[in-house]
Amino acid sequence: MNRENVREKRGANRDSRRASIYWNSPLVSETHRGLMVESSSCGLAFLARSGHAPMEGMDIETLIPNRDARPPSKQSATVRRVNRIHADLFIIGAEYVGATS
């Protein structure tokens, strides 16, 4: 893929991050586990293995456990990108609801 032709849509600086994430979508009642790969003040990107990936434009709930004794970070996010990597493996880009770049 020629990266020069890809237009960057993100407005905030991103940090690479490896952390567990839990997410819920309106499609199914169960909580899914994923692996966060990037985060910023406006959103996040994570890998998800699921038969029910969220759709672009859908709101999901995210829960990110903290390593210390603080409660987990829970935020609503709107799915902006969903890329299928394999049959049931997706990378999902989401913007926190109410976030400003």
C-alpha positions in Angstrom: 0.0 0.0 0.0 1.4 3.4 -0.9 1.3 5.3 2.4 1.8 8.7 0.6 -1.7 8.5 -0.9 -3.4 7.8 2.5 -5.0 11.0 3.9 -4.5 11.2 7.7 -7.9 11.9 9.3 -6.8 12.1 13.0 -6.4 15.5 14.5 -4.7 14.6 17.8 -1.3 13.2 18.6 -1.4 9.4 19.0 0.6 7.2 21.3 1.3 3.5 20.7 -0.2 1.6 23.5 -0.6 -2.1 24.4 -3.4 -2.6 26.9 -6.5 -4.7 27.3 -9.8 -3.0 26.4 -13.4 -4.2 26.9 -16.1 -3.0 24.6 -19.8 -3.4 24.1 -21.9 -2.8 21.1 -25.7 -2.6 20.6 -25.4 -5.6 18.2 -24.8 -8.2 21.0 -25.3 -8.2 24.7 -21.9 -9.8 25.6 -18.8 -7.8 26.5 -15.9 -8.3 24.1 -12.2 -8.1 24.9 -9.7 -6.4 22.6 -6.1 -5.1 22.5 -5.6 -1.4 22.3 -2.9 -0.4 19.8 -3.1 3.4 19.8 -4.8 6.1 21.9 -5.1 9.8 21.9 -7.1 12.4 23.8 -9.8 12.1 21.1 -10.0 8.3 20.6 -8.4 5.0 20.2 -7.6 2.1 17.9 -7.9 -1.5 19.0 -7.8 -5.1 17.7 -11.0 -7.1 18.2 -11.7 -10.7 17.6 -15.4 -11.2 17.2 -18.1 -12.5 14.9 -19.9 -9.2 15.4 -17.7 -6.2 14.6 -19.3 -2.8 15.1 -20.3 -0.8 12.1 -18.9 2.7 11.2 -21.0 5.3 12.8 -22.2 3.1 15.7 -21.7 4.1 19.3 -19.9 1.6 21.5 -18.9 1.6 25.2 -15.3 1.2 26.1 -13.8 0.1 29.4 -10.0 0.4 29.9 -8.6 -1.2 33.1 -6.0 0.9 34.9 -2.8 -0.7 36.2 -3.1 0.9 39.6 -6.0 0.9 42.1 -8.0 3.6 40.2 -11.3 2.6 38.7 -11.3 1.6 35.0 -11.8 4.4 32.4 -15.2 4.0 30.8 -16.1 6.1 27.8 -18.6 6.1 24.9 -17.0 6.2 21.4 -18.3 6.4 17.9 -16.7 3.9 15.5 -15.0 5.8 12.6 -13.2 2.9 10.9 -13.5 -0.9 10.8 -10.9 -2.9 8.8 -11.2 -6.6 8.5 -7.8 -8.3 8.9 -9.0 -11.9 8.9 -12.3 -13.7 9.1 -13.0 -12.6 12.7 -10.2 -10.2 13.4 -10.7 -6.4 13.0 -8.9 -3.2 13.7 -11.4 -0.6 14.9 -10.8 3.2 15.1 -13.2 5.1 17.4 -13.5 8.7 18.4 -14.7 9.5 22.0 -18.1 11.0 22.1 -17.8 14.7 22.7 -14.0 14.7 21.9 -12.6 17.8 20.2 -9.3 17.7 18.2 
